Structures are given as C-alpha cells and as structure tokens.
Amino acid sequence: MTEHVERVIPGTVFSRMELEFKESTSAQHKLELSLKDLLTDRAWRSSLFISLLVCAGVFGLTWGLMVITLKGALQGDRGTLIKASYAAVSIAVCAILWFVLTVKIGLSNKKRDAVEKERGKGNWRLVDEKDWDKFIRMINAAKKQREELYSSPPSDRDKTRP
C-alpha cells in the first residue's frame, strides 16, 4: 500500500509530500480470468472511444495527404480499389488497436478489482511479478536517498536534494 506522507525537513520550516510504500502490506495475488471476464469488463467502451479517436486522427490525416498527392490516381476503377483497400486497412487497424487496448485496460481493471475485493479499498500499488525486483530496487534507492537527506547537516542539503 502506498500513502502520501508529509515530512518536515529537519533544520528548516519546510515540509514536503512523499510517497511511502509499506512493505508489510505487500502480498502476492493470483488471478484467474476467462474470456468472458474480459468481454464483460467496462474497458471495452473506453478503449473503443480511444481507438476511434486515434484512428480517425491518423487515418484522416493520411487520407487528406493521399487525396492531395494522388488526385489523378483516385479517379476511375483504380480509385475505387484504392479507396476500398484504404478503408479496409483502416478498419482492421482500428479493430486491432481496440482489441489490444481492451485487453490491456481490462487486465488492469480486473487486477485492481481482485486486490480490492481481497484487501479492501486503498491506494494499492500493483506490480507484476516480472517487475517486482526493479520496483524493490527503486523503493530502496528512494528510501536511502531520503535517509541521507534527513540525516545530513543543512549545509549539505543543496548537494543531496533531488
């Protein structure tokens, strides 16, 4: 669990907000999902909106550039083929983007829901197993830097302050 804690900087009248990680609250969770769980998640609506916005912007811009540069080629039978293939590619890319975003956001939602169901509401920091060692190294480095900052005399703080 992470919490925002206000700490007074020794020897000064200033304080600063810090993000503190409680190691005692860390736990390993197991999550089993089915395709139905991902399909019924609330992520598909938001990812559809994001996908449509991205695709409309990117493919709208490339369509405009294509119309400007290929004026003659878009006339007649060749133009119909180019327009149809462009529309098919843009729809396929948008669908793939929608699927990828839905899975990514859906997994994140399900992980958070599972942790909150087991442990209650809170500011839980979810870390994948493959990223755990990196996360602990970063937490320890931040903790060491904080200890050095608070234990150093005020004249040295300008050199050690992040």
FENVENZI-V683768 format. One record per residue. RES is the residue in three letters. SS is DSSP state (H for helix, E for strand, C for the rest). PHI is phi as a letter, one per 40 degrees, with the letter a starting at -180 (* if undefined). D_CENTER is the distance of its C-alpha to the mean C-alpha in Angstrom with 2 decimals. Layout:
{{RES	SS	PHI	D_CENTER} {RES	SS	PHI	D_CENTER}}
This chain:
{{MET	C	*	18.46} {THR	E	b	17.49} {GLU	E	b	19.66} {HIS	E	c	20.32} {VAL	E	b	23.85} {GLU	E	c	26.23} {ARG	E	b	28.41} {VAL	E	c	31.59} {ILE	C	c	32.13} {PRO	C	d	35.58} {GLY	C	g	38.41} {THR	C	b	36.74} {VAL	C	c	36.31} {PHE	C	c	32.60} {SER	E	b	29.70} {ARG	E	a	25.99} {MET	E	c	22.99} {GLU	E	b	21.30} {LEU	E	c	18.56} {GLU	E	b	20.53} {PHE	E	b	19.61} {LYS	C	c	22.36} {GLU	H	c	22.98} {SER	H	c	25.48} {THR	H	c	22.97} {SER	C	c	20.94} {ALA	C	a	21.65} {GLN	C	c	20.89} {HIS	C	b	20.14} {LYS	C	b	20.93} {LEU	C	b	19.40} {GLU	C	b	21.45} {LEU	C	b	20.36} {SER	C	b	22.40} {LEU	H	c	21.80} {LYS	H	c	23.11} {ASP	H	c	20.43} {LEU	H	c	17.68} {LEU	H	c	19.96} {THR	C	c	20.72} {ASP	C	c	17.21} {ARG	C	c	16.34} {ALA	H	c	13.28} {TRP	H	c	15.72} {ARG	H	c	16.91} {SER	H	c	13.83} {SER	H	c	12.71} {LEU	H	c	16.38} {PHE	H	c	16.44} {ILE	H	c	13.52} {SER	H	c	15.23} {LEU	H	c	18.57} {LEU	H	c	17.71} {VAL	H	c	16.38} {CYS	H	c	19.30} {ALA	H	c	21.81} {GLY	H	c	21.07} {VAL	H	c	21.12} {PHE	H	c	23.95} {GLY	H	c	25.82} {LEU	H	c	25.96} {THR	H	c	27.08} {TRP	H	c	29.57} {GLY	H	c	31.03} {LEU	H	c	31.43} {MET	H	c	32.96} {VAL	H	c	35.40} {ILE	H	c	36.46} {THR	H	c	37.04} {LEU	C	b	38.40} {LYS	C	d	40.67} {GLY	C	c	43.50} {ALA	C	c	41.58} {LEU	C	c	40.03} {GLN	C	c	43.55} {GLY	H	g	45.38} {ASP	H	c	44.47} {ARG	H	c	42.20} {GLY	H	c	40.21} {THR	H	c	39.77} {LEU	H	c	38.51} {ILE	H	c	36.06} {LYS	H	c	34.77} {ALA	H	c	34.47} {SER	H	c	32.67} {TYR	H	c	30.26} {ALA	H	c	29.51} {ALA	H	c	29.10} {VAL	H	c	26.69} {SER	H	c	24.56} {ILE	H	c	24.55} {ALA	H	c	23.72} {VAL	H	c	20.78} {CYS	H	c	19.45} {ALA	H	c	20.02} {ILE	H	c	18.29} {LEU	H	c	15.15} {TRP	H	c	15.42} {PHE	H	c	15.94} {VAL	H	c	13.04} {LEU	H	c	10.53} {THR	H	c	12.66} {VAL	H	c	12.67} {LYS	H	c	8.99} {ILE	H	c	8.45} {GLY	H	c	11.95} {LEU	H	c	11.65} {SER	H	c	9.05} {ASN	H	c	11.54} {LYS	H	c	14.45} {LYS	H	c	13.53} {ARG	H	c	13.23} {ASP	H	c	16.37} {ALA	H	c	18.24} {VAL	H	c	17.79} {GLU	H	c	18.82} {LYS	H	c	21.68} {GLU	H	c	22.94} {ARG	H	b	22.55} {GLY	C	g	22.40} {LYS	C	c	20.21} {GLY	C	i	18.72} {ASN	C	c	15.92} {TRP	C	c	14.94} {ARG	C	c	12.68} {LEU	C	c	11.75} {VAL	C	b	12.23} {ASP	C	c	13.09} {GLU	H	d	16.72} {LYS	H	c	16.39} {ASP	H	c	14.36} {TRP	H	c	16.74} {ASP	H	c	19.30} {LYS	H	c	17.06} {PHE	H	c	15.69} {ILE	H	c	19.35} {ARG	H	c	20.53} {MET	H	c	18.23} {ILE	H	c	19.37} {ASN	H	c	22.94} {ALA	H	c	22.90} {ALA	H	c	21.73} {LYS	H	c	24.38} {LYS	H	c	27.01} {GLN	H	c	26.36} {ARG	H	c	26.64} {GLU	H	c	29.86} {GLU	H	c	31.29} {LEU	H	c	30.60} {TYR	H	c	32.29} {SER	H	c	35.15} {SER	C	c	36.12} {PRO	C	c	38.87} {PRO	H	d	38.00} {SER	H	c	39.39} {ASP	H	c	36.87} {ARG	H	c	33.77} {ASP	H	c	33.48} {LYS	H	c	33.05} {THR	H	b	30.51} {ARG	C	c	28.34} {PRO	C	c	24.80}}
